[in-house]
Amino acid sequence: MIDRRGFGRFAEPARLVLVALRGGPRSVAPLFDEVRALDGPVGPGTLYAAIARLERRGLIAPAINGDGRRAYRLTETSPTAGAVPGGVH
C-alpha cells in the first residue's frame, strides 16, 4: 500500500505506475502511455516524479529492456496486484 504522506500529490500517479508495471517491465514511453490510458492526462514531469519516489522507496527498480533502453520493473517489496489501492479502473 502507498503511504500518501510520503508521496504527496504524486500518490495517485505512483499507484498507477504500480498498476501499469504489473504486466512486466516497461520503458518510459510505454509506461507513460499506459498510465495515461488508466487516468487520462498525466504530464511527463508528474510521471518522472512518481517514478523517482517509487524508486527511492524500493518499490520499483531500473532494468534494461531488449533494445537497451532504460525500463522499470516491480521489486519483490512492491505491493501485489491485489494490494495496489484502488485496483485497475
C-alpha positions, 0 to 999 in steps of 0.5 A: 500500500502507498503511504500518501504522506510520503508521496504527496500529490504524486500518490495517485500517479505512483499507484498507477505506475504500480498498476501499469508495471504489473504486466512486466517491465516497461520503458518510459514511453510505454509506461507513460502511455499506459498510465495515461490510458488508466487516468487520462492526462498525466504530464511527463514531469508528474510521471518522472516524479512518481517514478523517482519516489517509487524508486527511492522507496524500493518499490520499483527498480531500473532494468534494461529492456531488449533494445537497451533502453532504460525500463522499470520493473516491480521489486519483490517489496512492491505491493501485489496486484491485489494490494495496489489501492484502488485496483485497475479502473 
